[in-house]
Every structure is written in structure tokens, then in C-alpha cells.
Amino acid sequence: MDEETTLDVKNVDNEVTITATGALDLHNSKAFHDALLEAAQSADGVVVDFRSVVYIDTAVLAHLCAASNKMLARDKRIKLLLRDHTHPLRTIQITGFAAVLDAVVDDPGTDQ
Amino acid sequence: MIAETRVILRRGEDDLPLCREAAQKAAAAAGFEGQVLGDIVCAVFEACVNAVTHGRSGQAATLRIRVYEDRLEAVVKDSGRGLDTPPGGPLPPPTVPHGRGIPLMRAFMDEVKLDDSNGLQVTLVKYRT
């Protein structure tokens, strides 16, 4: 059974943090896409927290790509928080996204 | 064959969670775990995403997962136009938004077979170690 997918967006002094949980994919990532692209347009900093995400798909990678391209055009990079030994980390590593965003990996026992 | 699971994606994209659930259950029941389990789930899900995205409207895509003594085999079939571009390319760079589905399936699974003679049939195989 899919874990519940949730999305939380916080904006503190134009630093945006987008926190997702559960499985994020084509079927349920529109809100994530919209929040991420809006933040990438004008936020001073963008943090995407995937430490509680169990799966991502290529639709989510496309969203990250589009947002990353916008950030890079402004000489900024998305910070992506990931948990060690999770599949989103594996997907990010395989697809080479560390070249365009700052992936930060937590050990599973690390507090948020 | 030890077990078989079938999913008919009558509601297209809305049935995608069923595909993930089916892949997770079948792979776990077959004894796959950890990263390998995740690889199977992700690859099957990507194939199903492609099927509902590129399949013909009004004709449901299907997922069949079979577990054998030596492997798990997932077959996803749609009635769309088949492949738009040759499928053998590498993963695109992270600045390119699309084109990762089939390369990721190849990265996650031991075998990926594509048959676009009638729509597209994707066969994904993961062998037991």
C-alpha cells in the first residue's frame, strides 16, 4: 500500500523549503511541481526535503530538472535533502542530478 | 511459475498506485528486499507510467507480474503508437527534462525487452541472486 503522500511548503524570508512524504510521482506531484517551479523562479534559496519520501519517478525528476534549470540560470542551486539507504537517493545518484543540485544525505538515525 | 498478479489500468493514471502496490507485494512475496525490491518497484512503475501516458485513449494498459523459481518478470502492455525514438540511448543529462524512463528501467532491472509491433510491450526481468 502506498504510504500517504503529503506536501508542506514553508517560506521564511524568501527561503523556501518543500517537504514531501510518501511516494511522489506522476499521479500526485502536481502540487509539488507548482510549488517548486514557483520557488525556483524567485526564491533566494530552495530546499527540497525528500528524507521521508519512499519513491520518486521520472515525472518528479522532470520537475527537479525544470526547477534546477531555473535556479542555475540565476546562479543558484536547489538543496535536496535525502536519507541514506533510500530509493530516492539511489535514483538521484544513478541519474546524475548531483551535478546540478546540492544533494545532502542524512543517516537514517539522524534527527531532522 | 509460482505466482501471477494482473492489473488492468482502466482508469489510466489514477490506477498507477495499484501498479506500485502490485509490484511491491509481488516482489516482496518472491523474497526480494531492500534496494533490489525498490529497483523492481520503480522499474515496473516507470513502465506503467509510460503505458498510461503513451497508450491509446480508451484502451486500458495492463500489467502482469509473474514469479518463477529463478526470476520475477513484469510485462506492461499498451495499445499506443509504440516507440517514438530508438530506445537504446543512455540516461540524458540532468538538464534535460525527459527521456529517463527506459534508461532507468535498464539500470534497475537485469533485462528489459521492448516489442512495439503492436502498441508497446515492455518486459522487465529481475533474476534471483
gemmi code that builds the backbone of each chain (N, CA, C; Angstrom):
import gemmi

chains = {
    "A": [
        ("MET", (0.873, -1.197, 0.000), (0.000, 0.000, 0.000), (0.900, 1.235, 0.000)),
        ("ASP", (0.585, 2.225, -0.841), (1.341, 3.464, -0.859), (1.247, 4.140, 0.504)),
        ("GLU", (2.412, 4.603, 0.984), (2.365, 5.434, 2.175), (1.690, 6.740, 1.793)),
        ("GLU", (1.071, 7.400, 2.789), (0.381, 8.644, 2.494), (1.370, 9.674, 1.972)),
        ("THR", (0.990, 10.357, 0.921), (1.829, 11.396, 0.355), (1.375, 12.741, 0.879)),
        ("THR", (2.295, 13.483, 1.449), (1.974, 14.828, 1.937), (2.987, 15.818, 1.385)),
        ("LEU", (2.594, 17.079, 1.412), (3.470, 18.143, 0.917), (3.336, 19.340, 1.837)),
        ("ASP", (4.444, 19.891, 2.253), (4.442, 21.073, 3.099), (5.384, 22.097, 2.485)),
        ("VAL", (4.925, 23.322, 2.366), (5.751, 24.384, 1.785), (5.887, 25.503, 2.805)),
        ("LYS", (7.116, 25.831, 3.120), (7.385, 26.923, 4.059), (8.247, 27.970, 3.374)),
        ("ASN", (7.917, 29.217, 3.605), (8.696, 30.328, 3.053), (9.096, 31.230, 4.210)),
        ("VAL", (10.363, 31.258, 4.509), (10.877, 32.100, 5.584), (11.905, 33.048, 4.982)),
        ("ASP", (11.565, 34.292, 4.966), (12.463, 35.306, 4.401), (12.927, 34.928, 3.005)),
        ("ASN", (12.007, 34.476, 2.190), (12.234, 34.119, 0.785), (13.147, 32.895, 0.621)),
        ("GLU", (13.312, 32.131, 1.699), (13.968, 30.827, 1.605), (12.840, 29.792, 1.682)),
        ("VAL", (12.656, 29.057, 0.607), (11.524, 28.133, 0.517), (11.986, 26.706, 0.795)),
        ("THR", (11.251, 26.032, 1.675), (11.508, 24.623, 1.943), (10.261, 23.835, 1.590)),
        ("ILE", (10.434, 22.844, 0.719), (9.333, 21.989, 0.290), (9.604, 20.592, 0.832)),
        ("THR", (8.732, 20.122, 1.700), (8.919, 18.829, 2.347), (7.828, 17.877, 1.883)),
        ("ALA", (8.229, 16.752, 1.352), (7.271, 15.743, 0.894), (7.447, 14.458, 1.697)),
        ("THR", (6.379, 13.686, 1.751), (6.458, 12.363, 2.369), (5.723, 11.368, 1.475)),
        ("GLY", (6.040, 10.099, 1.662), (5.355, 9.048, 0.919), (5.964, 8.832, -0.455)),
        ("ALA", (5.143, 8.370, -1.392), (5.583, 8.130, -2.758), (5.148, 9.309, -3.614)),
        ("LEU", (6.082, 9.909, -4.320), (5.804, 11.102, -5.120), (6.009, 10.736, -6.581)),
        ("ASP", (4.984, 10.971, -7.407), (5.092, 10.504, -8.797), (4.144, 11.269, -9.707)),
        ("LEU", (4.054, 10.813, -10.959), (3.218, 11.481, -11.962), (1.804, 11.702, -11.448)),
        ("HIS", (1.304, 10.707, -10.736), (-0.089, 10.727, -10.319), (-0.396, 11.812, -9.296)),
        ("ASN", (0.568, 12.185, -8.458), (0.263, 13.047, -7.314), (1.234, 14.199, -7.120)),
        ("SER", (2.024, 14.551, -8.135), (3.095, 15.528, -7.907), (2.805, 16.910, -8.484)),
        ("LYS", (1.575, 17.175, -8.871), (1.284, 18.490, -9.461), (1.528, 19.612, -8.452)),
        ("ALA", (1.070, 19.423, -7.229), (1.272, 20.468, -6.218), (2.760, 20.674, -5.949)),
        ("PHE", (3.503, 19.584, -5.909), (4.955, 19.687, -5.740), (5.559, 20.462, -6.901)),
        ("HIS", (5.156, 20.096, -8.116), (5.648, 20.793, -9.307), (5.367, 22.293, -9.223)),
        ("ASP", (4.135, 22.633, -8.901), (3.748, 24.045, -8.877), (4.531, 24.821, -7.815)),
        ("ALA", (4.640, 24.235, -6.642), (5.370, 24.912, -5.559), (6.845, 25.045, -5.903)),
        ("LEU", (7.412, 24.002, -6.454), (8.841, 24.008, -6.765), (9.161, 25.005, -7.878)),
        ("LEU", (8.363, 25.000, -8.930), (8.644, 25.914, -10.038), (8.455, 27.369, -9.614)),
        ("GLU", (7.438, 27.623, -8.790), (7.242, 28.990, -8.298), (8.435, 29.437, -7.469)),
        ("ALA", (8.895, 28.564, -6.602), (10.044, 28.911, -5.762), (11.290, 29.127, -6.607)),
        ("ALA", (11.479, 28.288, -7.593), (12.690, 28.374, -8.417), (12.742, 29.673, -9.210)),
        ("GLN", (11.573, 30.253, -9.470), (11.519, 31.499, -10.237), (12.153, 32.655, -9.486)),
        ("SER", (11.927, 32.708, -8.140), (12.279, 33.951, -7.459), (12.807, 33.792, -6.038)),
        ("ALA", (12.776, 32.602, -5.457), (13.228, 32.464, -4.069), (14.747, 32.628, -3.990)),
        ("ASP", (15.197, 33.133, -2.860), (16.631, 33.264, -2.649), (17.275, 31.901, -2.440)),
        ("GLY", (16.525, 30.995, -1.847), (17.020, 29.641, -1.631), (15.868, 28.656, -1.727)),
        ("VAL", (16.147, 27.467, -2.242), (15.123, 26.430, -2.347), (15.693, 25.136, -1.773)),
        ("VAL", (14.976, 24.613, -0.780), (15.343, 23.323, -0.191), (14.209, 22.348, -0.457)),
        ("VAL", (14.538, 21.201, -1.011), (13.563, 20.134, -1.220), (13.937, 19.000, -0.272)),
        ("ASP", (13.020, 18.676, 0.612), (13.285, 17.654, 1.634), (12.586, 16.358, 1.239)),
        ("PHE", (13.372, 15.396, 0.796), (12.853, 14.080, 0.395), (13.236, 13.003, 1.404)),
        ("ARG", (13.606, 13.402, 2.625), (14.073, 12.389, 3.573), (12.983, 11.409, 3.998)),
        ("SER", (11.739, 11.803, 3.847), (10.633, 10.895, 4.173), (9.886, 10.427, 2.929)),
        ("VAL", (10.505, 10.567, 1.776), (9.907, 10.097, 0.523), (10.448, 8.704, 0.234)),
        ("VAL", (9.558, 7.789, -0.112), (9.983, 6.401, -0.324), (10.268, 6.091, -1.791)),
        ("TYR", (9.588, 6.762, -2.691), (9.834, 6.563, -4.117), (9.630, 7.887, -4.851)),
        ("ILE", (10.424, 8.100, -5.895), (10.149, 9.161, -6.853), (10.212, 8.549, -8.245)),
        ("ASP", (9.567, 9.182, -9.206), (9.604, 8.655, -10.574), (10.176, 9.708, -11.518)),
        ("THR", (10.146, 9.407, -12.807), (10.768, 10.323, -13.757), (9.975, 11.620, -13.902)),
        ("ALA", (8.703, 11.620, -13.561), (7.957, 12.881, -13.562), (8.530, 13.832, -12.522)),
        ("VAL", (8.846, 13.314, -11.365), (9.446, 14.130, -10.309), (10.842, 14.590, -10.729)),
        ("LEU", (11.571, 13.723, -11.366), (12.892, 14.124, -11.877), (12.750, 15.251, -12.897)),
        ("ALA", (11.721, 15.188, -13.725), (11.489, 16.256, -14.697), (11.180, 17.568, -13.984)),
        ("HIS", (10.417, 17.509, -12.915), (10.132, 18.721, -12.130), (11.427, 19.279, -11.541)),
        ("LEU", (12.244, 18.394, -10.974), (13.529, 18.839, -10.404), (14.417, 19.447, -11.475)),
        ("CYS", (14.405, 18.842, -12.645), (15.207, 19.339, -13.753), (14.763, 20.743, -14.150)),
        ("ALA", (13.470, 20.917, -14.347), (12.955, 22.216, -14.766), (13.276, 23.289, -13.726)),
        ("ALA", (13.075, 22.950, -12.468), (13.350, 23.915, -11.398), (14.843, 24.176, -11.286)),
        ("SER", (15.636, 23.134, -11.397), (17.083, 23.296, -11.311), (17.585, 24.201, -12.424)),
        ("ASN", (17.055, 24.027, -13.619), (17.469, 24.879, -14.744), (17.160, 26.345, -14.448)),
        ("LYS", (16.013, 26.591, -13.850), (15.657, 27.985, -13.496), (16.612, 28.519, -12.437)),
        ("MET", (16.923, 27.699, -11.467), (17.829, 28.142, -10.397), (19.234, 28.392, -10.958)),
        ("LEU", (19.700, 27.472, -11.777), (21.046, 27.616, -12.334), (21.150, 28.888, -13.179)),
        ("ALA", (20.055, 29.231, -13.872), (20.059, 30.462, -14.677), (20.221, 31.699, -13.802)),
        ("ARG", (19.911, 31.555, -12.504), (20.074, 32.664, -11.554), (21.300, 32.436, -10.670)),
        ("ASP", (22.172, 31.532, -11.099), (23.390, 31.208, -10.340), (23.082, 30.668, -8.951)),
        ("LYS", (22.020, 29.906, -8.877), (21.664, 29.282, -7.603), (21.455, 27.794, -7.834)),
        ("ARG", (21.458, 27.029, -6.738), (21.236, 25.591, -6.834), (20.227, 25.150, -5.795)),
        ("ILE", (19.407, 24.196, -6.183), (18.476, 23.586, -5.230), (19.281, 22.745, -4.246)),
        ("LYS", (18.863, 22.780, -2.982), (19.430, 21.877, -1.985), (18.428, 20.746, -1.782)),
        ("LEU", (18.873, 19.527, -1.983), (17.988, 18.365, -1.915), (18.416, 17.490, -0.746)),
        ("LEU", (17.519, 17.334, 0.205), (17.809, 16.524, 1.387), (17.305, 15.105, 1.153)),
        ("LEU", (18.174, 14.139, 1.392), (17.843, 12.739, 1.151), (18.284, 11.901, 2.344)),
        ("ARG", (17.647, 10.759, 2.507), (18.031, 9.841, 3.580), (18.886, 8.736, 2.977)),
        ("ASP", (19.904, 8.330, 3.698), (20.758, 7.251, 3.207), (19.960, 5.957, 3.122)),
        ("HIS", (20.365, 5.083, 2.222), (19.744, 3.767, 2.024), (18.271, 3.862, 1.624)),
        ("THR", (17.911, 4.920, 0.911), (16.548, 5.032, 0.391), (16.580, 5.027, -1.132)),
        ("HIS", (15.445, 4.694, -1.730), (15.442, 4.607, -3.182), (15.515, 5.956, -3.879)),
        ("PRO", (14.923, 7.020, -3.330), (15.142, 8.324, -3.973), (16.617, 8.695, -4.062)),
        ("LEU", (17.392, 8.376, -3.047), (18.832, 8.649, -3.117), (19.453, 7.854, -4.259)),
        ("ARG", (19.093, 6.603, -4.353), (19.627, 5.763, -5.426), (19.262, 6.333, -6.798)),
        ("THR", (18.017, 6.761, -6.944), (17.574, 7.321, -8.225), (18.342, 8.602, -8.548)),
        ("ILE", (18.523, 9.457, -7.581), (19.260, 10.700, -7.801), (20.713, 10.402, -8.169)),
        ("GLN", (21.297, 9.419, -7.511), (22.690, 9.079, -7.812), (22.826, 8.522, -9.230)),
        ("ILE", (21.932, 7.624, -9.594), (22.014, 6.993, -10.916), (21.827, 8.006, -12.020)),
        ("THR", (20.947, 8.977, -11.820), (20.607, 9.915, -12.883), (21.515, 11.130, -12.925)),
        ("GLY", (22.469, 11.204, -12.027), (23.479, 12.260, -12.113), (23.018, 13.636, -11.677)),
        ("PHE", (21.951, 13.710, -10.907), (21.431, 15.011, -10.530), (22.330, 15.759, -9.541)),
        ("ALA", (23.262, 15.046, -8.931), (24.183, 15.745, -8.024), (25.008, 16.785, -8.764)),
        ("ALA", (25.068, 16.689, -10.081), (25.832, 17.666, -10.853), (25.138, 19.018, -10.926)),
        ("VAL", (23.823, 19.041, -10.693), (23.094, 20.305, -10.865), (22.382, 20.773, -9.602)),
        ("LEU", (22.396, 19.959, -8.573), (21.828, 20.417, -7.307), (22.698, 19.902, -6.166)),
        ("ASP", (22.480, 20.442, -4.986), (23.287, 20.070, -3.821), (22.544, 19.005, -3.028)),
        ("ALA", (22.939, 17.754, -3.221), (22.299, 16.642, -2.520), (22.984, 16.438, -1.173)),
        ("VAL", (22.207, 16.486, -0.119), (22.719, 16.298, 1.233), (22.089, 15.029, 1.786)),
        ("VAL", (22.924, 14.097, 2.228), (22.434, 12.781, 2.639), (22.537, 12.632, 4.147)),
        ("ASP", (21.398, 12.289, 4.760), (21.354, 12.014, 6.197), (21.455, 10.528, 6.438)),
        ("ASP", (22.048, 10.140, 7.548), (21.926, 8.761, 8.005), (20.505, 8.551, 8.524)),
        ("PRO", (19.985, 7.334, 8.451), (18.612, 7.099, 8.912), (18.378, 7.487, 10.355)),
        ("GLY", (19.396, 7.489, 11.174), (19.189, 7.785, 12.582), (19.298, 9.239, 12.931)),
        ("THR", (19.551, 10.073, 11.906), (19.737, 11.497, 12.170), (18.391, 12.168, 12.359)),
        ("ASP", (18.311, 13.006, 13.386), (17.083, 13.760, 13.578), (16.987, 14.843, 12.540)),
        ("GLN", (15.776, 15.221, 12.177), (15.574, 16.303, 11.196), (15.890, 17.647, 11.818)),
    ],
    "B": [
        ("MET", (5.983, -21.586, -12.951), (5.589, -20.287, -12.403), (5.005, -20.466, -11.002)),
        ("ILE", (5.433, -19.573, -10.109), (4.999, -19.694, -8.718), (3.756, -18.857, -8.445)),
        ("ALA", (3.726, -17.652, -9.004), (2.612, -16.739, -8.709), (2.440, -15.758, -9.844)),
        ("GLU", (1.237, -15.236, -9.971), (0.947, -14.247, -11.009), (0.024, -13.180, -10.452)),
        ("THR", (0.297, -11.943, -10.846), (-0.541, -10.804, -10.461), (-0.880, -10.034, -11.725)),
        ("ARG", (-2.118, -9.599, -11.858), (-2.516, -8.803, -13.017), (-3.203, -7.528, -12.563)),
        ("VAL", (-2.891, -6.450, -13.276), (-3.569, -5.174, -13.026), (-4.003, -4.631, -14.376)),
        ("ILE", (-5.247, -4.232, -14.464), (-5.751, -3.572, -15.678), (-5.959, -2.109, -15.321)),
        ("LEU", (-5.265, -1.232, -16.035), (-5.310, 0.193, -15.679), (-6.467, 0.870, -16.392)),
        ("ARG", (-7.676, 0.525, -15.964), (-8.873, 1.061, -16.623), (-8.992, 2.564, -16.446)),
        ("ARG", (-8.496, 3.068, -15.306), (-8.605, 4.497, -15.033), (-7.323, 5.237, -15.369)),
        ("GLY", (-6.482, 4.601, -16.159), (-5.258, 5.266, -16.608), (-4.373, 5.692, -15.450)),
        ("GLU", (-4.014, 6.959, -15.434), (-3.106, 7.494, -14.416), (-3.619, 7.249, -13.001)),
        ("ASP", (-4.914, 7.257, -12.807), (-5.475, 7.068, -11.460), (-5.229, 5.666, -10.926)),
        ("ASP", (-4.910, 4.732, -11.812), (-4.635, 3.369, -11.363), (-3.146, 3.113, -11.128)),
        ("LEU", (-2.312, 4.106, -11.324), (-0.873, 3.902, -11.126), (-0.513, 3.426, -9.712)),
        ("PRO", (-1.152, 3.958, -8.668), (-0.816, 3.432, -7.329), (-1.039, 1.920, -7.214)),
        ("LEU", (-2.018, 1.395, -7.955), (-2.253, -0.051, -7.926), (-1.050, -0.799, -8.477)),
        ("CYS", (-0.399, -0.213, -9.460), (0.770, -0.851, -10.062), (1.915, -0.922, -9.063)),
        ("ARG", (2.137, 0.178, -8.360), (3.205, 0.168, -7.367), (2.912, -0.858, -6.280)),
        ("GLU", (1.673, -0.863, -5.836), (1.283, -1.798, -4.779), (1.463, -3.237, -5.252)),
        ("ALA", (1.042, -3.518, -6.474), (1.158, -4.877, -7.001), (2.620, -5.290, -7.116)),
        ("ALA", (3.458, -4.384, -7.612), (4.876, -4.702, -7.758), (5.528, -4.924, -6.400)),
        ("GLN", (5.195, -4.064, -5.447), (5.752, -4.184, -4.092), (5.372, -5.527, -3.481)),
        ("LYS", (4.105, -5.882, -3.583), (3.631, -7.125, -2.957), (4.239, -8.332, -3.638)),
        ("ALA", (4.241, -8.328, -4.981), (4.754, -9.486, -5.705), (6.247, -9.677, -5.453)),
        ("ALA", (6.994, -8.593, -5.494), (8.441, -8.691, -5.299), (8.771, -9.104, -3.869)),
        ("ALA", (8.056, -8.555, -2.906), (8.299, -8.916, -1.501), (7.928, -10.377, -1.261)),
        ("ALA", (6.806, -10.808, -1.793), (6.388, -12.203, -1.627), (7.374, -13.158, -2.278)),
        ("ALA", (8.039, -12.681, -3.321), (9.026, -13.509, -4.005), (10.375, -13.518, -3.300)),
        ("GLY", (10.478, -12.741, -2.229), (11.709, -12.748, -1.447), (12.697, -11.650, -1.777)),
        ("PHE", (12.350, -10.778, -2.691), (13.221, -9.646, -2.975), (13.064, -8.631, -1.839)),
        ("GLU", (14.159, -7.948, -1.518), (14.091, -6.978, -0.429), (15.101, -5.859, -0.635)),
        ("GLY", (15.010, -4.845, 0.210), (15.970, -3.749, 0.188), (16.022, -3.022, -1.140)),
        ("GLN", (17.248, -2.719, -1.564), (17.443, -1.947, -2.786), (16.881, -2.686, -4.006)),
        ("VAL", (17.030, -3.980, -4.055), (16.543, -4.744, -5.203), (15.025, -4.647, -5.289)),
        ("LEU", (14.359, -4.751, -4.172), (12.911, -4.580, -4.147), (12.533, -3.202, -4.678)),
        ("GLY", (13.223, -2.187, -4.209), (12.962, -0.833, -4.679), (13.196, -0.692, -6.174)),
        ("ASP", (14.239, -1.330, -6.669), (14.527, -1.280, -8.103), (13.370, -1.861, -8.909)),
        ("ILE", (12.879, -2.992, -8.470), (11.768, -3.636, -9.178), (10.541, -2.741, -9.165)),
        ("VAL", (10.209, -2.224, -8.004), (9.014, -1.374, -7.881), (9.136, -0.151, -8.790)),
        ("CYS", (10.296, 0.477, -8.776), (10.478, 1.681, -9.592), (10.431, 1.368, -11.077)),
        ("ALA", (11.071, 0.300, -11.491), (11.090, -0.044, -12.912), (9.687, -0.382, -13.410)),
        ("VAL", (8.970, -1.167, -12.647), (7.601, -1.524, -13.036), (6.732, -0.270, -13.090)),
        ("PHE", (6.904, 0.590, -12.121), (6.103, 1.816, -12.090), (6.392, 2.671, -13.309)),
        ("GLU", (7.671, 2.820, -13.668), (8.024, 3.614, -14.843), (7.401, 3.037, -16.106)),
        ("ALA", (7.410, 1.729, -16.224), (6.806, 1.109, -17.404), (5.309, 1.395, -17.447)),
        ("CYS", (4.674, 1.365, -16.300), (3.236, 1.642, -16.236), (2.952, 3.118, -16.534)),
        ("VAL", (3.817, 4.006, -16.050), (3.651, 5.432, -16.359), (3.714, 5.643, -17.868)),
        ("ASN", (4.707, 5.020, -18.492), (4.823, 5.140, -19.950), (3.569, 4.619, -20.641)),
        ("ALA", (3.049, 3.514, -20.139), (1.892, 2.894, -20.777), (0.663, 3.796, -20.696)),
        ("VAL", (0.430, 4.399, -19.550), (-0.770, 5.241, -19.448), (-0.550, 6.585, -20.137)),
        ("THR", (0.709, 7.005, -20.230), (0.994, 8.296, -20.870), (0.918, 8.188, -22.382)),
        ("HIS", (1.452, 7.112, -22.925), (1.573, 6.974, -24.373), (0.578, 5.990, -24.972)),
        ("GLY", (-0.178, 5.319, -24.141), (-1.145, 4.359, -24.658), (-2.319, 5.050, -25.310)),
        ("ARG", (-3.103, 4.268, -26.009), (-4.240, 4.831, -26.729), (-5.384, 5.089, -25.757)),
        ("SER", (-5.979, 6.259, -25.898), (-7.101, 6.628, -25.042), (-8.252, 5.643, -25.239)),
        ("GLY", (-8.838, 5.225, -24.138), (-9.974, 4.311, -24.223), (-9.582, 2.851, -24.196)),
        ("GLN", (-8.289, 2.568, -24.291), (-7.839, 1.170, -24.228), (-6.892, 1.030, -23.045)),
        ("ALA", (-7.310, 0.244, -22.079), (-6.560, 0.144, -20.831), (-5.218, -0.560, -21.045)),
        ("ALA", (-4.201, -0.015, -20.401), (-2.917, -0.714, -20.353), (-3.019, -1.829, -19.316)),
        ("THR", (-2.113, -2.799, -19.423), (-2.141, -3.926, -18.491), (-0.762, -4.190, -17.922)),
        ("LEU", (-0.754, -4.673, -16.704), (0.471, -5.103, -16.027), (0.270, -6.541, -15.587)),
        ("ARG", (1.259, -7.397, -15.910), (1.229, -8.778, -15.438), (2.578, -9.063, -14.805)),
        ("ILE", (2.556, -9.534, -13.579), (3.799, -9.880, -12.888), (3.786, -11.376, -12.618)),
        ("ARG", (4.816, -12.048, -13.061), (4.936, -13.492, -12.823), (6.220, -13.775, -12.044)),
        ("VAL", (6.103, -14.622, -11.076), (7.261, -15.030, -10.278), (7.590, -16.472, -10.617)),
        ("TYR", (8.849, -16.695, -10.969), (9.350, -18.037, -11.279), (10.397, -18.415, -10.244)),
        ("GLU", (10.881, -19.639, -10.338), (11.901, -20.106, -9.401), (13.128, -19.203, -9.430)),
        ("ASP", (13.485, -18.753, -10.642), (14.759, -18.044, -10.777), (14.611, -16.547, -11.033)),
        ("ARG", (13.384, -16.038, -11.161), (13.247, -14.643, -11.559), (11.828, -14.110, -11.322)),
        ("LEU", (11.769, -12.780, -11.387), (10.471, -12.105, -11.435), (10.375, -11.446, -12.800)),
        ("GLU", (9.254, -11.552, -13.431), (9.065, -10.999, -14.764), (7.788, -10.158, -14.767)),
        ("ALA", (7.927, -8.890, -15.177), (6.775, -7.996, -15.271), (6.591, -7.593, -16.726)),
        ("VAL", (5.375, -7.678, -17.209), (5.065, -7.320, -18.590), (4.000, -6.224, -18.566)),
        ("VAL", (4.335, -5.104, -19.173), (3.404, -3.981, -19.270), (3.082, -3.770, -20.735)),
        ("LYS", (1.807, -3.704, -21.039), (1.417, -3.608, -22.441), (0.420, -2.467, -22.612)),
        ("ASP", (0.643, -1.684, -23.697), (-0.334, -0.665, -24.044), (-0.665, -0.752, -25.520)),
        ("SER", (-1.666, 0.005, -25.942), (-2.140, -0.053, -27.332), (-1.826, 1.233, -28.067)),
        ("GLY", (-0.768, 1.908, -27.670), (-0.409, 3.168, -28.289), (0.353, 2.995, -29.583)),
        ("ARG", (1.107, 4.032, -29.925), (1.803, 4.057, -31.211), (3.132, 3.318, -31.184)),
        ("GLY", (3.527, 2.842, -30.013), (4.841, 2.233, -29.933), (5.900, 3.279, -29.618)),
        ("LEU", (7.122, 3.000, -29.936), (8.232, 3.868, -29.560), (8.370, 5.029, -30.545)),
        ("ASP", (8.529, 6.242, -29.968), (8.749, 7.407, -30.823), (10.203, 7.503, -31.271)),
        ("THR", (11.092, 7.120, -30.382), (12.521, 7.230, -30.681), (13.196, 5.914, -30.343)),
        ("PRO", (14.336, 5.649, -30.919), (15.069, 4.424, -30.579), (15.333, 4.370, -29.083)),
        ("PRO", (15.101, 3.216, -28.474), (15.123, 3.141, -27.004), (16.479, 2.866, -26.394)),
        ("GLY", (17.502, 2.782, -27.166), (18.781, 2.315, -26.623), (19.681, 3.389, -26.067)),
        ("GLY", (19.201, 4.624, -25.955), (20.072, 5.708, -25.541), (20.421, 5.677, -24.070)),
        ("PRO", (21.466, 6.423, -23.697), (21.858, 6.498, -22.285), (20.934, 7.436, -21.525)),
        ("LEU", (21.128, 7.496, -20.222), (20.403, 8.473, -19.424), (20.762, 9.875, -19.910)),
        ("PRO", (19.764, 10.725, -20.093), (20.074, 12.097, -20.510), (20.709, 12.860, -19.357)),
        ("PRO", (21.401, 13.948, -19.642), (21.982, 14.746, -18.566), (20.881, 15.365, -17.719)),
        ("PRO", (21.176, 15.757, -16.487), (20.144, 16.262, -15.581), (19.551, 17.606, -15.977)),
        ("THR", (20.070, 18.213, -17.028), (19.476, 19.457, -17.510), (18.406, 19.208, -18.574)),
        ("VAL", (18.232, 17.961, -18.954), (17.219, 17.583, -19.949), (16.037, 16.974, -19.213)),
        ("PRO", (14.831, 17.496, -19.422), (13.710, 17.093, -18.561), (13.191, 15.675, -18.774)),
        ("HIS", (13.258, 15.151, -19.997), (12.598, 13.867, -20.251), (13.563, 12.835, -20.834)),
        ("GLY", (13.051, 11.640, -21.024), (13.839, 10.588, -21.667), (14.530, 9.646, -20.702)),
        ("ARG", (14.122, 9.619, -19.443), (14.801, 8.764, -18.459), (14.099, 7.428, -18.203)),
        ("GLY", (12.874, 7.277, -18.676), (12.089, 6.105, -18.291), (12.766, 4.789, -18.642)),
        ("ILE", (13.025, 4.578, -19.920), (13.619, 3.302, -20.334), (15.047, 3.144, -19.817)),
        ("PRO", (15.896, 4.174, -19.887), (17.230, 4.002, -19.293), (17.190, 3.644, -17.810)),
        ("LEU", (16.236, 4.197, -17.065), (16.142, 3.836, -15.647), (15.692, 2.399, -15.483)),
        ("MET", (14.762, 1.970, -16.317), (14.349, 0.560, -16.247), (15.565, -0.334, -16.473)),
        ("ARG", (16.406, 0.029, -17.443), (17.605, -0.775, -17.730), (18.582, -0.743, -16.551)),
        ("ALA", (18.632, 0.396, -15.872), (19.544, 0.492, -14.725), (19.050, -0.355, -13.550)),
        ("PHE", (17.728, -0.471, -13.423), (17.154, -1.140, -12.258), (16.952, -2.635, -12.459)),
        ("MET", (16.764, -3.063, -13.696), (16.424, -4.462, -13.944), (17.570, -5.183, -14.657)),
        ("ASP", (17.531, -6.530, -14.628), (18.562, -7.316, -15.307), (18.312, -7.380, -16.805)),
        ("GLU", (17.058, -7.418, -17.203), (16.714, -7.430, -18.630), (15.520, -6.522, -18.873)),
        ("VAL", (15.553, -5.827, -19.993), (14.423, -5.022, -20.443), (14.222, -5.327, -21.924)),
        ("LYS", (13.053, -5.861, -22.247), (12.769, -6.197, -23.645), (11.599, -5.333, -24.107)),
        ("LEU", (11.741, -4.778, -25.294), (10.717, -3.892, -25.836), (10.202, -4.457, -27.144)),
        ("ASP", (8.887, -4.508, -27.282), (8.258, -5.008, -28.503), (7.189, -4.000, -28.914)),
        ("ASP", (7.454, -3.246, -29.993), (6.463, -2.265, -30.417), (5.787, -2.662, -31.715)),
        ("SER", (5.668, -3.949, -31.944), (4.993, -4.419, -33.147), (3.484, -4.190, -33.077)),
        ("ASN", (2.955, -4.081, -31.880), (1.517, -3.857, -31.685), (1.347, -3.063, -30.397)),
        ("GLY", (1.328, -1.729, -30.504), (1.432, -0.924, -29.295), (2.839, -1.079, -28.742)),
        ("LEU", (2.967, -1.090, -27.416), (4.288, -1.347, -26.832), (4.139, -2.348, -25.703)),
        ("GLN", (4.970, -3.381, -25.752), (5.039, -4.343, -24.655), (6.430, -4.261, -24.057)),
        ("VAL", (6.487, -3.992, -22.761), (7.750, -3.897, -22.045), (7.841, -5.084, -21.097)),
        ("THR", (8.908, -5.861, -21.232), (9.134, -6.995, -20.345), (10.342, -6.691, -19.475)),
        ("LEU", (10.143, -6.741, -18.175), (11.199, -6.434, -17.206), (11.515, -7.694, -16.416)),
        ("VAL", (12.785, -8.016, -16.315), (13.180, -9.251, -15.634), (14.217, -8.945, -14.561)),
        ("LYS", (13.989, -9.496, -13.388), (14.994, -9.434, -12.311), (15.234, -10.866, -11.844)),
        ("TYR", (16.486, -11.288, -11.907), (16.850, -12.652, -11.505), (17.169, -12.693, -10.018)),
        ("ARG", (16.884, -13.805, -9.433), (17.302, -14.018, -8.049), (18.811, -14.242, -8.035)),
        ("THR", (19.473, -13.751, -7.013), (20.919, -13.977, -6.920), (21.195, -15.188, -6.034)),
    ],
}
model = gemmi.Model(1)
for chain_id, residues in chains.items():
    chain = gemmi.Chain(chain_id)
    for i, (resn, *xyz) in enumerate(residues, 1):
        res = gemmi.Residue()
        res.name, res.seqid = resn, gemmi.SeqId(i, " ")
        for name, pos in zip(("N", "CA", "C"), xyz):
            atom = gemmi.Atom()
            atom.name, atom.element = name, gemmi.Element(name[0])
            atom.pos, atom.b_iso = gemmi.Position(*pos), 0.0
            res.add_atom(atom)
        chain.add_residue(res)
    model.add_chain(chain)
structure = gemmi.Structure()
structure.add_model(model)
structure.setup_entities()
